[in-house]
Amino acid sequence: MTTKTMTVSQALVEFLAHQWTVDGDLRERTIPGIFGIFGHGNVAGVGQALKQLNVEQPDLMPYYQARNEQAMVHQSVGYARVHRRRGTFASAASVGPGAANMLTGAALATSNRLPALLLPSDTFATRVADPVLQQLEHPHDLGIQVTDAFRPVSRFFDRVERPEQLYSIALGAMRVLTDPVETGAVTIALPEDVQAERLEVPLEFLQDREWRIRRPRADRDAFAAAVQAIRGAKRPFIVAGGGVLYSSAEEQLREFVEVTGIAVGTSQAGGGVLAWDHPQYLGGIGATGTLAANRLAADADVIIGIGTRYSDFTTASRTAFQNADVTFVNINVASFDAYKHGTEVPVIADARETLVELITALEDYTVDSDYAQRIRADKSEWDSAVDAAFARSGLSLPGQPEIIGAVQAASAPKDVIVQAAGSLPGDLHKLWRVRDALGYHVEYAFSCMGYEIAGGIGVKRGLLAAGDDRDVIVMVGDGSYLMLNTELVTAVAEGIKVIFVLIQNHGYASIGHLSETVGSERFGTLYREYNADARNFQGDARLPIDLAANARSYGLDVVEIEPGPSAIDDLSAAVTAAKASDSSTFIHINSDPLIYAPDGAGWWDVPVPEVSTLPSTQQARESYEDLRLSQRPLLGKAKR
């Protein structure tokens, strides 16, 4: 057997450079690059391996800088979604705080079912220097380290404690990264001494290897049960999730609903499966959904879930589906999701493959004319509500819906909107008129404050890798911006063009509104100077922060929209100019956070204290108890 003398890190990096994902006729690099922030834990390991490859074969495994370890993973996730889970980046961090900084990113990747490879460094496996800098010490278990915290937030975790373990660990990690059911954060912990140890590596380990994405077809009996349930439906409704996009099934979904006339509502991850003006598309569903989608879902006798995990926002905390005799047909490649909430008809299969078969099996089925008319009427009513929300008000401080409308009007059909946390995900789910399958990127499985900028850069990086030069527009509130904004430096350093629109709310707009609804009166949600007498931050004196100046200090082109009756026109002009520019632009606009999007009749279960001395909380509890009456213990009806 021919071997090559290498360190563990050198072998791992070269191995990753030769991994390929195959999805039908598509073949692409599974790991096209590695982000890395170096410290004593990896500078002589993964860092040296990347340097050596950069000298010898610079195109084999490119290295990219990042400014924060969490943000490295966010970039990887943004890239992975654009590539429909066929590719992602590896992220290398040093011992201790560097590794711990990646934990939030790991949880986000796993929650979103999106692949990300994490390479956190670990302390000495030999313990020859014990304790080393940044090592945890637990008297009851000296083997526990920071990297052990990755176990519950990873879909795969292992630690290379001996050089020979690398082979099985690396192959196991790749299997999970490319598995549509298992994928998420994949963590390989690398002790700093083992990273630099010598290994005789078989050349077979370093050859090109292909990982084929599985697209399983439905079991015959399960498929027949699904067809029977749909054929018997009078008011069917489709809930489309991210699985439709990851399966590249949007064209099959369009054909299916055009054949049958069935209406569609989407989860946050499913945004883009149909264009906003398609006759069967009623927009988002659930807690942040549209009135049209939620009305149809409430009365539906058959719900067809396709590639959705049925989060509490999608089900409106189990209040969205009110028909006492509703039947659920859940099509999902993962049995874990297909069987959720007591479904009667689980179909464990790929979305695209199943839709292809459903088109043929139900080619003679269509909803009746009265139901089709109701779909048209509800859609038309909601479209008019969105038009009204987008209408120019002339207010000095426009509301968020009007701001969204201005950005929408200035964007191109294929542009990508990126968001993650705060009130924007809810407003975008209701209002953003998606015109392309990849045009809606809202991270809402983990809803991580701070994802937006790094994730948006990852999206743009992914598009560029695919030869796609469409614009990426990141909308972010001031709360999320302050959480994690340093990757703006990455955009400047690499010349990655992204348009950033910062909405200045002077506090946490989303949680402020939620705080009001649960009786806590926006406590702790305003950016105000501390009142020493009252011991709170609830006064009128706003903080003198200047986030536009902060962005300008990073080297971006900055446009500040002054409050006034022309603010919306100025915003539209700024977005138009930013699209024409070759470099990143940061647009700052002040808003009125008390102007809300039109109501979609969705609910989110946030428990209110049963006992309180605050009248506001007492009133909120009464409302909460009334709303809970519409919750269902299970989504699917019991067998009789």
N, C-alpha and C positions, 0 to 999 in steps of 0.2 A: 504494500500500500504506500503510495507516494504521499508525503506529508510536507508541510511548510512550517518552519519554526516561527512562532508569533507569540505575542502576549494575548491574554484573554480579551482585552479590550480591542486589540487589533483584529483578532479573529471575529469578534462580534460585529464590529463596524463593517468589515468586509463582507461578512455573511449577510447583513441587512441590505447591503448594496446590490445583492443578487437575487432579491425576492421580488416576485412578480404576481400580481393579481390578474386573474382571467375571468371575465364575465361575458359569456357568449363570444362575440367577435372582438371584444375590447380587451386589451392587454396593457397594463401600466405598472409602473414601479409601485410596490406596496409602501416602501419607505423612501421617498425621494430626497430626504434630507434630514439633518439632525440639528435641533436647537441645543445650545449648551451654555451654561454659566458655570465657570470653573472655580474650584477651590482646592484645598489640599486633598480632598477626597477623590477628585477625578482629574486634576490637572495633569498628573503623570500617567493616568490610565486612558480614559476615553478622550481626554484632551490631546494627549500625545498621539493617539491613534488617528484622530482626525487631522492633526497637523501633518503626520507622516503621509496620509493619503492625499492631503492637499498638495504636498510636494511631488509625490510620485504619480498620482492619477486624480487631478483636481475635479474631474467631472463624475467620478465614481460615487462619492458620497459627500455632497456639498454640506458645509457647515454654515449655520446662520446664527447671528447674535440675537439675544433677547435681553430685556431689562428686568424681568421678573419671572420667576420660575412658574408661577401660576399662569402667567400670560403665555408662556411657551405652549402649555397644554391647550389653552383657549385657541391659539393660532392653529394648532393641529386639528382641533375639532371643527373650526371653520373651514379648513381645507378639506377635511373628510366629508363634510356634508355636501359641499359643492361637487366632490368627486363621487357622490352617492356610495360612500363607504368603501370604495375600491382602493383608496390610498390615504395615508396619514403621515405625520412626522414623528420622529423619536425626539424625546426631550431628556437631556442629561443634566443632572444636578449634583451638587456636592453634598457632603455629609451634613447631618443635623438640620439647621435652619433652611438650607437650600432645598433639601429633600422635603421638609415639612411644608415649604411654600407650595409644593405641587399638589398637596392633598385636595385642595378645593377643585383644582382642575381635574383630578382623577375622578372625584365624585360627579362632576359635571359630565364628563365623558361617559361614565357608566350609566348615569341617569338618562342620558339622551340616546343610549345604545349606539354611540359613535366611537370608532376605534381611535386610540391614542396609545403610543408606546412610551412608557416611562422608564427611565434608567437612573433611578436615584442611587447615589453612592451610600456605602455603609461603612461602619467602623471595621477595624482589623479582624479578619476571621481568625487569625492565629492568636489574637490578643497579646501579641508580643509587646505592644505599647498599650498599657491599660491602666487607667482610662485615657483616651486621646481627647484632644480638643473637640468639643461639640458632641461628645458621647453621652448618652443617657446612662444612668446607673440605678438599677432597681435591685435592692438587696435580696429580694425574694426570687429574682430571675435575671441574672446578669446577661442573658442572651437577648432580652427585649431591647429593640432599638427603634428609632424614629420610623424606619422603613416598615416595621410591623403595623404601623397605623394605616398602611396602604391596603392591608388585607380586606377590610370590609368595604372599601370603595373601589376595589379592582375586580374585574372579571377573571383575571389570572394573576397569580402572585407566586414568585419563587425567588430564591436567593442563591447565587452562585458561590457556594462556600468552598468548593474545590474546582480547579480548572476543568477537570474532565466532565463536570456536570453541565458545562456550557451547551453541549450538543443537544441534549434532550430538552433543556430549558428553552433554548432558542427556538427549536422546532415546535414545542408546545405553545410558546407565545405566538408564533405566526399562525398556528391553527386557530386560535381564539380571535386574533385580529381580523381574520378573513372569514369568520363564520357569521352569517347574518343573524343567527340566534344568540350566540354567545358573546358577540363583540361588545367592547366598552374599553375601559382603561386596562391595559396590560402592563404589569409591573415586573421588571427584572431588577432586583436589588443586587448591587455590585460592591462587595467589600473593597476598600481602597487598596489593600495589599494584593488581593486576588486579581484585581484589574491589571496589575503590572507583572503577574507571574507568567512564566514561560509555558508554552503548550505546543505539542507537535500536532498540527491540525491536518486532518485528511483533506486532500484537495476536493474530494466530493462535497465536503461541507461548504466549500466556497464557490460552488458552481451555481449557475442560474437554476432557480427552483420556482415552479408555478403553483399557485394556490387558486383553485377554481371555486368560485362562489356557487353554492348550492341553490338551485331553483326548483324545489320539490313540487310535484303536482299533487292535487288533492286525492285522498282515498276515495275509491268509487262510491262506497255507501255514504260517506260524509257529504260528498258532492251531491249525490242524489237527494239527500235530505235537505240540503241548502236550496236546490232547485225547487223542490216541492214547497218549501216554506215561502220562497219568493213568489212562486206562481200563484199561491193562494192569498197573497197580500192584496189588500185594498188601498192601503196607505203606507207603502214602503218608504224607507228613508235610509240613505247611505251616510255613514260617518267615516270619512276618509282621513287616515293618519299618515305619518311619515313613511310607513312601509310602502305606500303607493309610489312615492318618489324614489326610495332606495331600490325598489324593484324596477324602476323606469317604466311604470305601468300607467302613466298619465294618459297616453293615447288610447290604451285599452279601456280605461275608465270612461273617457270621453265617448268612445264608441258604444260602450255598454249603456250609458245613461241616455244617449240619443236613440238607441233601439227601444229602450224600455220606458223612457220618460221619468225615471226615478230621480228625485231631487237629492242633492249632495250638500252636506255641511262638513266643514273641516276642523280638525284640531289645529293647534298652533303649528305642529310639525308638518301637517298636511297642506299648509298654505301653498298654492301654486299648482295643485293637481288639476284644477280647471281655471280658465281665465275668468275674471270677475263677471264679465258680461255674458257668460254662457247661460242659456235659458234654464239649465238645471242646477246652476250653482247659487246657493243661498248664503254663502259666506261662512264665517266661523260659527261654531256651535258651543253651547255650554255657558259657563259662568261669564265669559267675555264674548259670547257669541252674538249674532244678530237676532233681531226680533223675528225675522222670517224663518231662519233655521230653527230657532227654539220653538216656534209655534208648530212647525211641521213635525219636529222630533217629539213634542209632547203628545201628539195624537197618533203617531205612527203605530201600526200594528205589527210591522216587521222592521227591525233595525238591522242593517247590513254593515257591520263594522269591517273595514278593510285596512289592515296595517295600523291599527290604533291600539294603544295600551290602556285606553279608558281611564285617564287620570281624573282626579276630582274636578278639575276645570272643565274637562270634556263632558263629564256627566253632570255638571253643575251640582257637585256633591250628592249625586244620586237623586236629583230632582228633575232632570231633563226629560225623562221618558215616563210619562204619566198614564199611558194606556194600560189598564189592568191586565189585558191579555196579550201584551207585547211579546213577540218572539225575537230572540237575538240570533243572528247568523254571524259568527265571528270568524273572519278569514285572516289568518296570521301565520307566519312561518314559525312562530314560537308557540308551543303548546301552553306555556305559562300565560300568554296573553289571550290565546284563543278560548281558554276555559274560564276566563275571568267572570266574576259576578253571576255565576249560575247559568251561563248560556246553555241553551238547549241544543244548538247546532254549531259546534266548533268544527272549523275546517282548517286543518293544520297544513298550510301550503303557501307557496309563493303567490303574491298578489297578482302579478302579471299573468302567470300561468293559469291561475284560477279564473281571472277575468276573460281570458281568451276562450276558455271552455264555457263560461256563463253566456257569452255573447251568442254562441251557437245554440246552447241549450234553451235559451229564453228568447230566441229571435221572433217568436210569435206572441210574446207577452208585452203588454204595455199598460200603463195606468189608465184609468178611465178619464173621460173628458172633463168631468167635474173636478176631479183631483188635479188634473193638469192645469185647469183654469185657476184653481186655488194657488198652485205653485207660482204661476205667472203674476197673480195679484199680489201675493205676499212679497215676491221679489221686487215688483215695481214700487210697492209702498216703502220697502227698506231703501231702495236706490234713491228715492226722493228724500228720505231722511238723511242719507249721507250727503246728497247735494246741498241740503239746508245746512248741515254741519260745516261743510266746506265753504259756504258763502262768505264773501268778504264783509266783515262787520265794521271796519274802520276804527275799531277799538285801539287805544294806545298800547294796551297789553292784550294781545290776542290769546284765545284759548288754544289748548293743544290740538283739538280737532281741526281748527282753522289752519294751524301750522302744518299739520299732516297734509291737509288739502293743498297747500301751497307747494310743499315739497313734491307731492304726487304730480301736480300739474307741470312742474318743471322737469320731471324725470322722464327718461325714455322707457319704452315698453319692456326692454330687457334688463333695465337696471335692477340691482339687488338692494333691498332695504334690510338693514341689520339692526337687531335690538335684542334685549334680554330681560330687563327688569324695570320695576316701577309701574307707573300707570300707562306707559307707552305700549307694552304688549297687549293690554286689553283694548286700547283705542285702535291700535293697528289691526288687531284681529277683527274688529267691527268695521273699520273704515278703509283700510288700505286696499286699493283695487289692483290685485295681482294680475299681471299680464303675461307672465312667463313661469315655467315650471321651477326655475331656480331663483325667481325674483323675490321670494319672501323667506327671510332667514331670521326667525325669532326663536332664540334659545329659551324654551319655557318648561323644560323638564326639571331643571335645577334653578332656573330664573336667577342667575348669578349676577349680582351687581358687580360691575367691572368687566364683564365679558365683552361688552360691545366693541371697544376699540381694538383689543387684541383679536377677537373673533372676526371682526370686519377685515382686519389686515390678513388674517388667514384665508378668508373668503376670496379676497382679491388675489392673494398668492396662488390659490387654487385655480382661479379663472385664468390667470396669466400662464400657468403651467399647461392649461388646456388650449392656449392660443386664443383666448376670449378676452377682448378688451373692454367689455361693458363696464359701466361705472358701478361702484359700490358706495352706497349712502348709509352711513352710520348715524342713527338718531340716538341721543343719549341725554338723560337728565343730569342735573348738576350733582345729585347724590351719587349716582353710579360713576360719573366722571371722577369724582374725588376718591372713589375706592381704588381705581386702577387706570391711570392715564399715561403711564411712562412709555407704553409701546408706541406712542406718537413719535418718539425718537427713532424707533425701528422703521417707521414709514419714511421718515426723512433720510435716514442713513442709506436705505436701499432704493430710494426713489419710487416707493410703492404709492401710487395715487389712490387716495380714498377721500371722499367728501364726508366731513364730520359736521353734524348739525347738533349743537348743544342747546338744550332748552333749559333756561335758568328759572328755576322755581323757588329758589331761596329756601330749600328744604326738601324733605321727602314727600313729594306730592301724593304718591300712591298710598303710602302708609298713613299719611295725614288724613286722607279721605277715609281709609279703612278705620282709622282710630276714631273718627267721628261716628261711623256707623255702629261701632261696638261700644260707644259711650265713653271713650277716653279723651275726647275733645282735643285731638291733635297734640297731645302731650309728648314732648321729646322729638317732634318731627320737624320743627322749624329751625332754620339757621339764624339764630338770634344771639345777641350778647347776653352773657350770664347775668341774671338778676340776683345779687347776693342776698337781698332781703327776702325775696320770694323763694330763693333757692331753686330756680328753674330757668329755662331758656324760652319763656313764653311771652316776652315783651315785644315791643314794636321796633327796637333798634336792630336793624339788619346788619349782618357782618359785612365789612368792607372788602369782600373778596373780589378778585378780578380774574376770572377764569380765562377770559380772552387774552389777557397779558400772560397768563401761565402758558397757554398754548403757543403764543407768539415766541416765548422764550425757548421753546423746543425747535424753532426754525420753520414753523408752518406759515403759510399765507393765511391771514386772519381777517375776517369780515365781521364787524360788529353792527348789528341791526339796532338802531336807536328806537326806543319806544315812541310811538306816535301813530297817527292814522294811516301812514304809508308803510307801516312795519311789514305787513304781509306782501305788499308789492315789492318792497326792498328784499325780502327773503326770496321770493321767486327769482328776482334778478340775480341775487347772489348765487343761488343754486345753478342757474343757467350759466353764469360766468365760471363757476367752479367746474362744470362739466366741460367747458371749452379749454380749461387749463390743463397743462401736462403734469402738474404737481398737486400735492394734497392741499385742501382748503379746509379751514376751520371756521364755521359760521356760528356766531353767538347771537341768540335771541332771547329776550325776556318774555315770560308768559304769565297769564293769570291761571294759577292752578285750580281755581274754583269753577272754571268752565268745563263741563263734562261732555263726553260723547253721548249721543242718544241712547236711551235705555234699550237693552236687548232682552230684558226679562230673564236674565240668568242670575243664579245665586251661588255664593261660595260659603261653605260652612266654616265660620271662625267662631269658636265658642265664646260666649259672653258670660261673665261671672254670674252665678246664681244668686249671690248675696253681695250687696254694695250699699254704701251710704251716699253715693253720687246719684242724683236724679237722672242724669244723662245715661248712666249705666243701667239703672232700673228700667228706663224706657227701652233701651236697646235690648235688654233681656226679654221683655214682653214681645217685641218684634221677632226676636230670634226664635222663641218658642213657637210662634205662629208659623214661621217659615219651615221649621223642622217637621211640621206635620206632613209636608209633601215629600219627605224622603222615603225611599224604598229600601228595604233591607237587602234585596238582591235585584239585579237588573232583569234577569230572565224569570219568567213565571214558573212556578213549580209544576211538575208533572201531575196530572190528575189520574 
